[in-house]
């Protein structure tokens, strides 16, 4: 599998979680789409793009348990979080609830939006060692009369924990509270069924664990919320009278979600059109087996490093997938990351949370037992 990717053979790449890695075959498909686009950009973008994007969304929807018409492509999950945050009608004194395990960039989004509206962004502590039931208990216990939205990750970034998002959504629904799930790390790393999860909003990356090209992600919104969402750029999707008169309403989309989000001026749509190619690549290579094997490799690293340093995993093995935060002795995290790269040519992030330091190991189809052994043999971790 390593030969199917473009990764530098001199590097042990244990950081698929940050930006992903795209297979050669999928990059070739991207190139084909780009060449087709440039043969006649006017026809491709001006007359065919609506149908092409609809077909790509339909293929993605089938893979993640969603209707294509309830999906819209985004360049990344952070953009999707921003769309929801900036569209949501927060008033002074309102509150958005989150966990203290969230991705820093999206924490910043909510802090800024809440500050602008006079609202409050409250992060609920989820203690370590991690117990999934505490997420539901603590979030729902924190709900107050001015709580308007719950925001949480499906798989956390710093700590790589799988949160019980379906249970949170069900409990919040009983209280009439909408939920935004940040699934940046979920699609492709774990089986996904958005219909079963039941989130009001769900954002996810395709360029990480689904192995699609960079710049491919999605926002899923339940139909009741779609008309409320505003695009980052005001463009033709807001000129409905002009669109209908010119016969362009179908070209730009059938729903407010499509019309507003799909056409944002001239931009390269080919990463989104390549998502079905990435899904086919994974289907052809027995991805459930890849996930299982990748999890086992990370578990091997977790067991060895915890025994070596006397640490304890922060969660049960069932609570993480192909990526795990392995505790190591307290030290300067950036210095450790740099040593691992400089001395051992290992690309792996070192993260911190609640005073603990972690080596966050990701395993993917190209990861070998030799890669894990290189990590265990690294002088920086002895």
Buried (B, 14 or more C-beta within 10 A) or exposed (E): EEEBBEBEEEBBBBBBBBEBBBBEBBBEBBEBBBEBBEEEEEEBBEEBBBEBBBEBBBBBBEBBBBBBBBBBBBBBBBBBBBBBBBBBEBEEEBBBBBBBBBBEBBBEBBBBBBEEBEBBBBBBEBEBEBEBEBBBBBBBEBBEEEBBBBBBBBBBBBBBBBBBBBBBBBBBBEEEBBBBBBBBBBBBBBBBEBEEBBBBBBBBBBBBBBBBBBBBBBBBBBEEBBEEBBBBEEBBBBBBEEBEEEEBBEBBBEBBBBBBBBBBEEEBBBBBBBBBBBBBBBEEBEBEEBBEBBBBBBBBBBEBBBEEBEBEBBBEBEBBBBBBBBBBEEEEBEEBBEBBBEEBBBBBBBBBBEEBBBBBBBBBBBBEEEBBBBBEEBEBBE
